[in-house]
């Protein structure tokens, strides 16, 4: 009963409590066209900033009912970010998550349904990262994306010259294949990460997929790797006893010790 009761509390309130407990700071980025919510800890600007990009959140209440608010109910990625011992961490929520939607004129349901990976979304995240890096004198960047945030990590990396590595967890790296797999409507207006693999294939990257993940199964990552011409910088890793939502928290910091790298040809 306590677990059910906690889920009824506004996720913004629960997230703020978690952030305070971990001594992180809050920030809002006034980008065009969205306000983005972020939580961060920074200590040393001479090493790269590590950015965690949230997943699609609660885009739908059910298979056929769109959610009125895409803020996540469960905080897998936020908890991974808060428990990361790395000195410089920025967690970035997606457009329309963790913000007051009454004040967000650009928060149409389109941007957490069919346009969840639209150019406007990529641009908004890019603006927020630029602002934070400039204000805090960071020159290099690591990207970590969960689920749909994995797609956006790739889409951001193709726009930037300062990304030193990419990690994804259950990353949606081929949303057209995902639509076929789940028999869902096409994400009209969304960019597809797999179409840009050639632009990021020289960036070291690891894509983690749970063995039991039936939401974003391993074949999505396989299709992404297959689309690359140069494959030596891209690694796929199957994780035992993990699905799309569980099996990560106790092991993530251990996975982070494996730094993405490019193998010799």
C-alpha positions in Angstrom: 0.0 0.0 0.0 2.8 2.4 0.8 4.3 1.8 -2.7 1.0 2.6 -4.3 0.5 5.7 -2.2 4.0 7.0 -3.1 3.2 6.8 -6.8 0.1 9.0 -6.2 2.3 11.9 -5.0 3.1 14.4 -7.8 6.3 13.1 -9.5 7.7 16.6 -9.4 7.5 16.5 -5.6 9.1 13.1 -5.4 11.8 14.1 -7.8 12.6 17.3 -5.8 12.9 15.3 -2.6 15.3 12.8 -4.2 17.4 15.6 -5.6 17.6 17.3 -2.3 18.6 14.1 -0.5 21.5 13.7 -3.0 22.5 17.4 -2.6 22.0 18.1 -6.3 20.9 21.5 -7.6 17.9 22.3 -9.8 17.9 24.4 -13.0 15.5 25.4 -15.7 16.7 26.2 -19.2 14.6 28.6 -21.2 15.3 27.3 -24.6 13.4 27.7 -27.9 10.6 26.5 -27.8 10.7 24.6 -24.5 11.6 25.1 -20.9 13.7 22.1 -19.8 14.2 20.9 -16.3 17.6 19.8 -15.1 19.3 18.6 -12.0 23.1 18.8 -11.6 26.2 18.4 -9.5 29.5 19.9 -10.7 33.0 20.0 -9.2 35.7 20.0 -11.8 35.4 21.7 -15.2 38.7 20.3 -16.5 37.1 16.9 -17.1 34.0 16.3 -19.4 30.5 17.0 -18.3 28.3 13.8 -18.2 24.7 14.4 -19.4 21.9 11.9 -18.7 19.0 12.3 -21.1 15.6 11.0 -19.9 13.4 8.6 -21.8 10.0 9.2 -23.3 8.4 9.2 -19.8 4.7 8.7 -19.5 3.8 9.4 -23.1 0.7 7.2 -23.0 -1.7 6.2 -20.2 -2.6 3.1 -22.2 -2.0 1.8 -25.7 -4.6 4.1 -27.1 -4.8 7.0 -24.6 -2.3 9.8 -24.7 -1.1 11.0 -21.4 -1.8 14.6 -20.4 1.6 14.9 -18.8 4.7 13.0 -20.0 6.6 13.4 -16.7 8.0 9.9 -15.8 6.2 8.0 -12.9 9.3 6.0 -12.2 12.8 7.5 -11.9 15.2 4.9 -13.2 17.5 7.3 -15.1 17.2 10.1 -12.5 18.3 7.6 -9.8 21.2 6.4 -11.9 22.3 10.0 -12.4 22.0 10.9 -8.7 24.0 7.9 -7.7 26.7 8.3 -10.2 29.9 9.2 -8.3 31.3 11.2 -11.3 32.1 14.8 -10.3 30.1 16.5 -13.2 26.6 15.2 -13.8 23.7 16.9 -15.5 20.3 15.2 -15.7 18.1 16.6 -18.5 14.4 15.9 -18.6 12.7 15.9 -22.0 10.5 18.7 -23.2 7.3 19.1 -21.1 8.6 16.8 -18.3 8.8 18.1 -14.7 7.5 21.5 -15.7 4.2 23.4 -15.2 2.4 22.6 -18.4 0.0 25.5 -17.9 2.9 27.9 -18.5 4.4 26.0 -21.5 2.7 27.2 -24.7 4.8 24.8 -26.9 3.9 21.7 -25.0 1.6 20.0 -27.4 1.0 16.3 -27.1 2.7 15.9 -30.4 6.1 16.4 -28.8 5.7 13.4 -26.5 4.0 11.2 -29.1 4.7 11.4 -32.8 7.3 14.2 -32.6 9.2 13.0 -29.6 12.4 13.0 -31.6 11.6 16.0 -33.7 14.3 18.6 -34.7 12.7 21.0 -32.2 13.4 18.5 -29.4 17.0 17.9 -30.4 17.6 21.7 -30.7 16.1 22.4 -27.3 18.3 19.8 -25.6 21.3 21.1 -27.6 20.6 24.7 -26.4 20.4 23.6 -22.8 23.7 21.7 -23.0 25.4 24.6 -24.6 24.2 27.0 -21.9 25.3 24.8 -19.1 28.7 24.1 -20.6 29.4 27.7 -21.4 28.4 28.9 -17.9 30.5 26.3 -16.2 33.5 26.3 -18.6 33.1 22.7 -19.8 34.7 21.9 -23.2 33.9 18.1 -23.5 30.8 16.1 -23.1 29.7 12.5 -22.4 26.1 11.5 -23.3 24.0 8.9 -21.6 20.5 8.2 -22.8 17.7 5.9 -21.6 15.1 4.5 -24.0 14.1 7.3 -26.3 16.8 9.4 -24.6 19.2 7.0 -26.3 17.9 8.1 -29.7 18.4 11.7 -28.7 21.9 11.1 -27.5 22.8 9.9 -31.0 20.9 12.8 -32.6 22.7 15.3 -30.4 26.1 13.8 -31.0 25.7 14.2 -34.8 25.2 17.9 -34.2 28.2 18.4 -32.0 32.0 18.3 -32.1 32.6 17.9 -28.3 31.1 14.5 -27.6 33.8 12.1 -26.3 31.5 9.1 -25.8 27.9 7.8 -25.8 26.2 5.3 -23.6 22.6 4.2 -24.0 20.3 1.9 -21.8 17.6 0.2 -23.8 18.1 2.9 -26.5 15.5 3.3 -29.2 18.1 3.4 -32.0 15.7 2.4 -34.8 12.2 3.7 -34.2 10.9 2.5 -37.6 11.8 -1.1 -36.6 10.3 -0.4 -33.2 7.0 0.6 -34.9 7.0 -2.7 -36.8 7.8 -4.7 -33.7 5.1 -3.2 -31.6 2.6 -2.6 -34.5 2.3 1.1 -33.6 1.7 4.2 -35.7 4.8 5.8 -37.3 6.5 8.6 -35.4 5.8 11.2 -38.1 8.1 14.2 -37.7 10.7 12.3 -35.6 14.3 11.8 -36.6 15.5 8.2 -36.5 18.9 7.6 -34.9 19.8 4.8 -37.3 19.7 7.2 -40.2 22.6 9.1 -38.8 24.9 6.3 -37.6 27.5 7.1 -40.2 27.8 10.6 -38.7 28.6 9.3 -35.2 30.3 6.0 -35.9 33.7 7.4 -35.0 32.5 8.3 -31.5 33.2 5.6 -28.9 29.8 4.2 -27.7 28.3 1.3 -25.7 24.7 0.4 -26.1 23.3 -1.7 -23.2 20.2 -3.8 -23.6 18.6 -6.0 -21.0 18.2 -9.7 -21.9 14.6 -9.6 -20.8 13.8 -6.2 -22.4 10.7 -6.8 -24.6 10.1 -3.1 -25.1 13.4 -2.3 -26.8 14.8 -5.7 -27.6 18.4 -6.5 -28.7 17.6 -6.6 -32.4 17.1 -2.8 -32.3 20.8 -2.4 -31.3 21.8 -5.0 -33.8 20.2 -3.1 -36.6 21.9 0.1 -35.6 25.3 -1.6 -35.5 24.6 -3.3 -38.9 24.0 0.2 -40.4 27.4 1.4 -39.5 30.2 1.2 -42.0 32.9 1.5 -39.3 31.9 -0.7 -36.4 35.1 -0.6 -34.2 33.8 2.2 -32.0 30.3 0.7 -31.4 29.7 -1.9 -28.8 26.5 -3.7 -27.9 26.2 -5.3 -24.5 23.5 -7.7 -23.4 22.8 -7.4 -19.6 21.6 -10.5 -17.8 18.7 -10.3 -15.4 17.6 -6.9 -16.7 14.6 -5.6 -18.7 13.6 -2.1 -19.8 12.9 -0.9 -16.3 14.8 -3.1 -13.8 18.1 -4.7 -13.2 20.2 -1.6 -13.7 20.4 0.3 -10.4 22.7 -2.0 -8.5 25.1 -2.5 -11.5 25.2 0.8 -13.3 28.2 2.3 -11.5 30.1 -0.9 -12.3 29.2 -0.6 -16.0 30.4 3.0 -15.9 33.9 1.7 -15.1 34.0 0.4 -18.7 34.8 3.4 -20.7 33.7 3.4 -24.4 36.6 3.1 -26.7 37.4 2.3 -30.4 39.1 -1.0 -31.1 41.9 -1.2 -33.5 41.0 -2.3 -37.0 
